């Protein structure tokens, strides 16, 4: 028996969830919640040292996670298919993907926005998410058909009314597209699909991303990501939200 087969056999009974943006505030908090439930979490992010810190924190809370460094800005569709091949061969299954990665560099008028930054925001926040979802569907479908439990694609979305306002640039446009993607993909897959696609709107959180828009955040509803993560995981574990966008309860 090869080492890869041994790893796959050892983890076959554990659900496997891929979390993008794993060292961001919400991504790291969700990874910890999942590990406590016995889930093997694949931590995906660009910076290895930050992933390693999240790895240590998640490992202390539950099931040992797996690191997968990948730069969403530079990754090609082939890179996502290689990612899925690695998960399939090493872990034997994929039960869910949580798209928590985000790119936002601050509020800027469109006519002053650097073209490269606009392209980066659109790509990291939307195109890479769509490519990864496409690459993941065969393994998600295979896992669902084998276990009899629907696989999930969870897309974290921002408040549509807020990011439709002036100055939100490529991030705002991409966030609106993420919402449309949830509904379009769910309708294409159909009600009886073994893959459920859903959105989750966490609301205002104390993160680096939010601080770039609100230097002095006085919103009393702003919460720590650790307080929001259990709600996301609860929605992820439910089979009743295909095609829906669910907001975190206040």
N, C-alpha and C positions, 0 to 999 in steps of 0.2 A: 504494500500500500504506500502510495506517495505521500509526501508531507502535505500537499494540497488536499488530497483525499481525506487525510486524518483531520485537518482543520475543518473541512466541510462536514464530516461526520460528527465532529464534536459540537458544531454550532447549528446543525440541521434542525434541532428542536427549538432553537431560539428564533423569534422573529428578527428580521434584519431591516433596519431603517436607515436610509441615506439622508443626512442633513447637510445642506449647503449653507455657506456662511456660518460654519460651525463655531468659529471663535467670536462671532458677534454676540451681542447681549442676549437676544432671544434664541439664537441657534444653540449657544452653549447651555442655556437654561433648559431648553427642550431636550437636548442630548442627555443631560443629567436625569431628568424626569423619566425618560425612556429606559435608561440603564437601570433605574430602580425597579422597573417593571420586568426586568429580565430580557430586555431587547438588546441585541448587538447593534450598536450605532456605528455607521461609517461616517467619520468626521471629514468633511470636504472643505478645504479652504486654501488660500494662496500662500500664507506665511507659515512655514514649518514650525518655528519656535512657538508661535501662538497656538497652533494646533496641538503641540506637545503639552502646553500648559492646560488646555482644555482636556486632553487625554487623561492627564493625572487627576484632574478634578472629577471627571466622569467615572474613571476607574474606581475611585474611592466610594462612589455612590452605588455601584452595582456592577453589571456585566461589563467585562473589558471591551472597550471600543476598538475600532480599526481606523488608522489614519490613512487619508488619501489626499496628498497635496495636489492641487490643480488650480491654475489661474483661469478663471472664467473669461477674463478679457481676451486671453490669447488662445484658449482652447478651440479646437476645430471639432466638427461633428464626429470625425474619426476618434478623437480623444474620448468622447463620451461613450462611443461603442466599446472602446478598449476598457473604460471604467466598468461597464456592465459585464464584459467578459471576465474581468478580474473578480468582481463580486460573485458572479455565477460560479466560477471555478473554485474560489477560495472559501465562500460562505454557503454556496448551494441554493440561495434563494434571495429574493428581495420583496419585502412586504409593503414598503411604503417609501416615498420620497417626500421630504419636507424642504420646500424651496424658501429658505430664510435669508439667502444672500441678497445684499442691496448695495448700490453705489449711489452716493449723493454727496456733492462737494459744496453745496451752499446755494442760496437763492441768487439767481442771476437773470437779468433781462435777456430775452431770446436774441435780440440784436447785438448783444455784447458777449454772447456765449461762444467760447472757443469751439470750433467745429469738431476738434478731436474729443473734447469733453462731452459734447452732445452725442457723438457716435458711441463713446464709451458707456455713457449712461443708458442709452437705448439697448446696447448689446448686453451689458452685464445684467441689467434689470429685466430684460425681456427675451432677447434672441437666445441667449445662452440657456435660459430656463426652458424655452420651447425645444431647443435642440436636445437638452438632457432628457426632457420628458419623452420625446420621440424615441431616443435610444433606450430608455428604461422600459418601455411598454412590453416588449417580448418577454423579458424576465419577470416583470410584474404579473403579466397574464399567466405565465407558466406556474408561478408560485400560487396564484389564486386558484387555478384549476386543480393543483395538487393538494392544497390545504382545504379547499372548500370555503375559504374566507376571502372576501373581496380585498384586493390590494388597493392602496391609496396613493393619490398624488395630492399633496397639500401645498397650496400656493399662498404664501403670506402676502397680503395686500394692504395698502395704505388707504386712508379715508379719501374716497373719490371727490367729495366736495372740497376738501382742503387742497389736494394736489391739482385740482382744476384751476386754482387761482393763479394770478400772474406770478412769474419768477420761478416756478417749480421746474421749468425746463424739461430736459430729457427724462429725468426721474419721474416727473408728473405724467408725461406722456406714456412712459413705459408702465407705470402703475395702472393707468386706465386700461392699457392693453392686457395686462395680467388678468384683470377682472373679466374682460371679454373672452380671454382664452379659456377661463374656467367654464363659462357657459357654453361656448362653442364646442370645446372638446367633449364636455359631458353629453351634449346633444348628438354629436357624431358617434360617440361610443354607444349611446342608447341606455335605456333604463335598466336593462338586464345585464349590463356589462360587468365582467369580473374585475374591472378597474374602475374605481370611483375617483372622480376629480372634484376637488372642493377648494374654496378659499377661506382664509382666516384673517380677520382684521383685528389686530391686537389692541388698537387704540394707542393713545400717547404713552410712550415709555421713556424712561431715563436711559438713553443710549447716546453714543457718540453721534449717530446720524441725526437724531433730533436736536442735539446741541448746535449743529451747524445751521439750523433754521431758527432756533430760539435760544439766543445766548442767555437771556434771563427768562427762564421758563416758570411762569406763575400759575400754570394750569393745575388746579387741585386734583384733577383726575389722572395726572401723570403717575405711572406706577413703575416699579422695578420689573425687568423682564422675568425674574424668578417668580413673581406673583402672577404673571400671565401664562407662563408655560404650562401649568396643570390644565388650564382651560383648553389650550391648543391640543394637548395630548388626549384629553377627553373627547374632543371632536374627531381627532384622528382615529380613535378606537371605535367610533360609532359607525354603523353602516347606513345611516339615515340622511346623509348630507350630500349625496351625489349631485353636482351642478349647483350647489348653494355656496354662498359666502356668509360665514358665520362670524359675528362680532363677539369679542370677549366680554363677558358680563362685568359690569362695573361694581 
